Amino acid sequence: MKRIIISTIALSVLAACGGSSSSSVPDEIATTTPILVAPEATTVADNLALGRPVIMAHASGENVHPHSTPYGYAEAVKDGVDILDFDVQLTKDGVLVVQHNLDVDAGTDGTGNVIDITYDQVLALDNAYWFTKDCTCKDKPAADYIFRGVRTAKIVPPRGYTAEDFIIPKFIDIATKYPQYMLNIEIKDVFPAAIPAAKELARILQEIGANDRAVVTSFDDKVIDEFRKLAPTVELSPGRANLVNWFVNKIPIPHGMRILQIPTAEPAVKFELNAEFVARAHAEGFILWIWPSDSKWENTAGYTELLNLKIDGINAANPAQAMTALDAFVASQSQS
C-alpha cells in the first residue's frame, strides 16, 4: 500500500555515517537509514474504516527481524504495515518494556525474569543474540547469528542503525517514535501479577495522548477487565476464555469488545478458520484479526489464503510478505 514519506535523511549523511569501516553484517541484510513514513490511518476508528484488511507487524516481525527491537519496528514501518504490535511487562524498577517472554533467556545473552531485573540490566542485553534468518534458536552455527554483537559493539550495525537499535526497548520510546501508528498491545503475565503493568500502560497511553490509537489485550480476561477500569475509552480485545466461550458455547463477548484476535493454533480449542467461521464473526458484528501462529501461514501464499477468507487483519511475523499479499489482494478486489 502507498505511504507518504514524512522524514528522510540525505544520502550524503548516509555516506558519512556509513564511513569506511567494514561490517560483518551480511550484504543481503544491510539496510539504509529508515525512512519514516505515515500510515494510511492513525486511530483505531480510522484503521477500521479503511475498507480493506490491515497488516500488523507481530512483535516487530519476529520471523525476519530480531524480536521486538527498535530495528525490527523501523524495518516493519519501511515495509508499510498499518499497525505496530507489542508485548509489554514491567522490569524490577517499574519500567514498561517491550518483551514477549517473561524471562530474557530465549532471545538475549542474559538470563532471568524481566520482573527480577532492573531496566539498566535489561538495557545492557543483546536482544538479537539468538536471532538467525531462519529462527530465534540456540542450535545453529555461530556464523548464522547475523546480528550477534551489534548491541555490544563487537560488529558494525547495519547502515543507518546503531547498537541501541538491538535492545529490549521501553514501550514509551517506540510508541512516541511512531506517533502516527496505531498500537496493538498485549499485557503479559496473568492476574494479579500483570496489574502493575496494566496500570503503567494506562498511564503512558494517557500521557502521550494515545488512547484513541491503541488496542489492548491479554490472554487473561481478568487483566482486560482491570485495564478497562483504568482506561475506559481504550479499545479492548477479548482474552482466551471469552474467545473460547464465544466460539464453543456461543456466550456473547462482554463489554462491547468488537475486535477478535484469533490464533490459527489454539491449545484450548481448535478454531476452524474457514469461510463459515469468518461469516459468523462478521454476522455478529465482529472484526476478525488473525495471528498466524502456525508457521505454514507466515509467507505470501499463507497470507493470501487468509485474505481470501475475507478476514479483517493479519498480525504477521513477516511484514514484507504480508504487504505483498495485501497489495495483490487489494488489486484483485479493485478489478473484480
C-alpha positions as MATLAB code, in Angstrom:
seq = 'MKRIIISTIALSVLAACGGSSSSSVPDEIATTTPILVAPEATTVADNLALGRPVIMAHASGENVHPHSTPYGYAEAVKDGVDILDFDVQLTKDGVLVVQHNLDVDAGTDGTGNVIDITYDQVLALDNAYWFTKDCTCKDKPAADYIFRGVRTAKIVPPRGYTAEDFIIPKFIDIATKYPQYMLNIEIKDVFPAAIPAAKELARILQEIGANDRAVVTSFDDKVIDEFRKLAPTVELSPGRANLVNWFVNKIPIPHGMRILQIPTAEPAVKFELNAEFVARAHAEGFILWIWPSDSKWENTAGYTELLNLKIDGINAANPAQAMTALDAFVASQSQS';
ca = [
       0.000    0.000    0.000;
       1.154    3.543   -0.629;
       2.631    5.502    2.271;
       3.517    9.196    2.483;
       7.138    9.954    3.308;
       7.321   12.415    6.183;
      11.013   12.309    7.012;
      14.157   11.369    5.122;
      17.890   11.578    5.673;
      20.099   12.840    2.875;
      22.256   10.351    1.035;
      25.317   12.436    1.851;
      24.593   11.953    5.542;
      24.138    8.232    4.950;
      27.512    8.039    3.325;
      29.137    9.930    6.166;
      27.510    7.727    8.767;
      28.482    4.591    6.894;
      32.131    5.556    6.894;
      34.738    3.220    5.548;
      34.506    0.597    8.269;
      33.703   -2.926    7.194;
      30.747   -4.713    8.719;
      30.226   -8.368    9.488;
      26.501   -7.981    8.855;
      25.866   -9.800    5.528;
      25.276   -7.616    2.474;
      21.847   -9.113    1.802;
      20.502   -7.772    5.109;
      22.393   -4.495    5.217;
      19.833   -1.710    5.113;
      19.747    2.004    4.594;
      18.676    4.576    7.123;
      14.974    4.104    7.940;
      12.568    6.410    6.144;
       9.772    7.425    8.462;
       6.501    7.140    6.614;
       2.933    7.920    7.526;
       0.410    5.078    7.601;
      -2.944    5.490    5.916;
      -4.677    5.723    9.303;
      -3.618    6.501   12.874;
      -6.582    5.981   15.179;
      -8.456    2.766   15.784;
     -11.573    4.253   14.228;
      -9.759    5.329   11.080;
      -7.979    1.974   10.682;
     -11.285    0.138   10.951;
     -12.728    2.460    8.313;
     -10.032    1.796    5.687;
     -12.284   -0.613    3.818;
      -9.570   -3.249    3.478;
      -7.692   -5.683    5.738;
      -4.927   -4.232    7.893;
      -1.426   -5.617    8.411;
       0.292   -5.656   11.792;
       3.950   -6.412   12.486;
       3.769   -9.134   15.137;
       6.484   -8.352   17.705;
       8.079   -6.134   15.016;
       8.015   -9.052   12.545;
       9.911  -11.651   14.518;
      10.483  -14.113   11.680;
      12.603  -11.614    9.780;
      13.686   -9.103   12.436;
      15.053   -9.618   15.957;
      12.033   -9.857   18.242;
      10.562   -6.528   19.389;
      13.679   -4.470   18.711;
      13.819   -0.839   17.590;
      15.496   -2.181   14.451;
      12.561   -4.515   13.859;
       9.956   -1.787   14.288;
      11.850    0.542   11.942;
      12.044   -2.178    9.304;
       8.339   -3.001    9.720;
       7.496    0.661    9.171;
       9.596    0.620    5.998;
       7.660   -2.472    4.914;
       4.483   -0.382    5.048;
       2.500   -2.016    7.856;
      -0.600   -0.355    9.268;
      -0.212   -1.245   12.944;
       2.685   -1.936   15.313;
       2.337   -4.856   17.716;
       3.715   -5.085   21.254;
       4.028   -7.369   24.266;
       4.610   -5.370   27.440;
       5.664   -6.042   31.009;
       7.478   -4.328   33.862;
      11.090   -4.503   34.942;
      12.037   -4.753   38.613;
      12.180   -0.972   38.876;
       8.838   -0.399   37.169;
       9.820    0.396   33.579;
       7.353   -0.851   30.955;
       9.382   -2.678   28.311;
       8.549   -4.466   25.080;
       9.295   -8.132   25.664;
       7.317  -11.287   24.922;
       8.653  -13.962   27.254;
       8.570  -13.399   30.990;
      12.285  -14.199   31.008;
      15.038  -12.932   28.737;
      16.645  -16.309   28.085;
      15.239  -17.128   24.631;
      16.392  -14.079   22.699;
      19.219  -12.394   24.574;
      22.642  -13.101   26.012;
      21.190  -12.878   29.533;
      19.064  -14.952   31.879;
      16.354  -14.293   34.412;
      12.824  -12.959   34.634;
      12.180   -9.413   33.487;
      10.399   -8.587   36.739;
      13.579   -9.503   38.657;
      15.911   -7.361   36.543;
      16.339   -3.579   36.578;
      15.899   -1.592   33.410;
      19.615   -0.785   33.264;
      20.334   -4.519   33.338;
      17.753   -5.167   30.623;
      19.157   -2.343   28.521;
      22.619   -3.913   28.507;
      21.367   -7.139   26.902;
      21.913   -8.109   23.270;
      18.339   -8.637   22.052;
      19.478  -10.138   18.742;
      21.871  -12.641   20.273;
      19.970  -15.783   19.202;
      18.379  -14.410   16.032;
      19.065  -16.095   12.678;
      17.398  -15.715    9.298;
      15.569  -18.992    9.951;
      14.683  -18.825   13.632;
      15.418  -17.413   17.043;
      17.063  -20.535   18.380;
      20.202  -21.847   20.022;
      21.289  -24.761   17.844;
      22.787  -23.013   14.808;
      26.426  -22.424   13.822;
      27.854  -19.209   15.261;
      28.035  -17.618   11.806;
      24.235  -17.828   11.498;
      23.689  -15.306   14.302;
      23.864  -12.400   11.921;
      23.277   -9.540   14.374;
      25.065  -11.033   17.376;
      27.441   -8.456   18.750;
      25.871   -5.365   17.226;
      24.457   -4.412   20.618;
      27.838   -4.854   22.318;
      29.754   -3.048   19.538;
      31.630   -6.178   18.515;
      30.374   -5.809   14.947;
      29.251   -2.813   12.924;
      25.455   -2.319   12.780;
      23.518   -2.231    9.519;
      23.805    1.127    7.812;
      21.561    3.716    9.391;
      21.252    1.843   12.687;
      23.143    1.834   15.966;
      23.820   -0.592   18.790;
      20.789    0.848   20.609;
      18.508   -0.496   17.874;
      19.102   -4.049   19.139;
      17.926   -3.613   22.731;
      14.812   -4.545   24.681;
      13.156   -1.122   24.362;
      10.890    0.913   26.575;
       7.326    0.853   25.283;
       7.044    4.632   25.518;
      10.085    5.106   23.304;
       8.638    3.101   20.406;
       5.115    4.484   20.849;
       6.377    8.077   20.710;
       8.863    7.447   17.896;
       5.940    6.447   15.665;
       3.152    8.818   16.756;
       1.080    8.239   13.632;
       0.889    4.471   14.050;
      -1.863    2.510   15.720;
      -0.630    0.286   18.567;
      -1.772   -3.277   19.259;
      -0.653   -4.145   22.792;
      -0.726   -7.369   24.783;
      -0.148   -7.193   28.528;
       1.936  -10.204   29.503;
       1.502  -12.462   32.560;
      -1.777  -13.126   34.366;
      -3.948  -11.623   37.091;
      -2.938  -10.293   39.587;
       0.770  -10.226   38.661;
       0.054   -8.286   35.438;
      -1.929   -5.476   37.055;
       1.046   -3.174   37.803;
       1.985   -3.361   34.117;
      -1.640   -2.650   33.161;
      -1.615    0.440   35.378;
       1.625    1.695   33.875;
       0.382    1.094   30.344;
      -2.818    3.036   31.076;
      -0.742    5.891   32.496;
       1.571    6.030   29.474;
      -1.237    5.920   26.904;
      -2.920    8.818   28.684;
       0.347   10.753   28.998;
       1.243   10.504   25.303;
      -2.325   11.004   24.079;
      -2.569    7.557   22.503;
      -5.852    6.282   23.932;
      -7.539    6.556   20.544;
      -4.794    4.724   18.657;
      -4.403    1.708   20.944;
      -6.000   -1.721   21.171;
      -5.145   -3.561   24.395;
      -5.500   -7.258   25.109;
      -4.220  -10.066   27.315;
      -4.551  -13.828   27.357;
      -6.119  -13.377   30.803;
      -9.586  -11.809   30.691;
      -9.244  -10.694   34.308;
      -6.362   -8.457   33.250;
      -8.507   -6.974   30.485;
     -11.333   -6.347   32.953;
      -8.968   -4.444   35.236;
      -7.492   -2.446   32.371;
     -10.980   -1.413   31.280;
     -11.446    0.217   34.679;
      -8.142    2.052   34.317;
      -8.684    3.275   30.740;
     -12.378    3.002   29.829;
     -12.014    4.740   26.446;
      -9.289    2.435   25.086;
     -10.374   -0.246   22.603;
     -10.067   -3.739   24.076;
      -9.828   -7.192   22.573;
     -11.018  -10.275   24.496;
      -8.722  -12.870   26.028;
      -8.655  -16.625   25.708;
     -11.557  -17.567   27.990;
     -14.001  -15.134   26.406;
     -12.945  -16.187   22.906;
     -13.393  -19.872   23.691;
     -16.757  -19.257   25.356;
     -17.945  -17.329   22.319;
     -16.670  -19.894   19.828;
     -17.719  -23.088   21.644;
     -20.613  -22.076   23.880;
     -21.921  -19.070   21.908;
     -21.650  -16.863   25.001;
     -21.591  -13.189   23.950;
     -18.307  -11.285   24.169;
     -18.685   -8.824   27.082;
     -18.274   -5.054   27.315;
     -18.867   -4.374   23.647;
     -15.464   -5.670   22.590;
     -15.531   -5.987   18.817;
     -12.014   -6.916   17.643;
     -11.363  -10.644   17.913;
      -7.697  -11.612   17.689;
      -7.702  -15.273   16.741;
      -4.644  -17.557   16.557;
      -4.581  -20.184   13.831;
      -3.494  -22.681   16.505;
      -5.153  -22.545   19.920;
      -4.355  -25.119   22.630;
      -7.681  -24.615   24.393;
      -9.825  -25.242   21.331;
      -9.242  -25.699   17.615;
     -10.713  -22.706   15.849;
     -11.847  -23.827   12.441;
     -10.598  -20.956   10.364;
     -12.820  -21.185    7.326;
     -15.361  -19.123    5.426;
     -18.162  -20.229    7.756;
     -16.258  -19.080   10.836;
     -15.458  -15.719    9.247;
     -19.077  -15.263    8.158;
     -20.308  -15.997   11.685;
     -17.934  -13.428   13.194;
     -18.930  -10.782   10.675;
     -22.643  -11.545   11.068;
     -22.298  -10.888   14.798;
     -20.567   -7.577   14.125;
     -17.001   -8.563   14.957;
     -13.751   -7.528   13.310;
     -11.525  -10.537   12.795;
      -7.762  -10.183   13.127;
      -5.776  -13.368   12.609;
      -2.492  -14.196   14.314;
      -0.896  -16.910   12.123;
       0.546  -18.937   14.988;
       1.304  -21.830   12.603;
       4.479  -21.257   10.586;
       2.814  -22.551    7.425;
       0.801  -19.326    7.203;
       3.781  -16.974    7.583;
       4.540  -16.431    3.904;
       2.961  -14.715    0.930;
       0.909  -17.772   -0.029;
      -0.375  -18.282    3.504;
      -1.244  -14.635    3.973;
      -3.024  -14.659    0.618;
      -5.109  -17.633    1.705;
      -6.101  -15.800    4.888;
      -7.010  -12.653    2.974;
      -9.152  -14.672    0.580;
     -11.196  -15.802    3.591;
     -12.205  -12.116    3.962;
     -10.600  -11.648    7.355;
     -10.034   -8.073    8.543;
      -6.400   -8.128    9.588;
      -3.235  -10.199    9.887;
      -0.708   -9.962   12.702;
       2.226  -11.042   10.579;
       5.668  -12.278   11.572;
       6.898  -11.475    8.054;
       5.558   -7.982    7.347;
       7.107   -7.587    3.897;
       5.479  -10.746    2.576;
       2.199   -9.827    4.245;
       2.265   -6.458    2.482;
       2.992   -8.186   -0.832;
      -0.042  -10.391   -0.282;
      -2.191   -7.420    0.723;
      -1.202   -5.343   -2.298;
      -2.098   -8.209   -4.639;
      -5.361   -8.835   -2.781;
      -6.435   -5.193   -2.923;
      -5.544   -5.032   -6.610;
      -7.594   -8.151   -7.329;
     -10.579   -6.743   -5.437;
     -10.460   -3.496   -7.382;
     -10.573   -5.441  -10.652;
     -13.488   -7.658   -9.643;
];
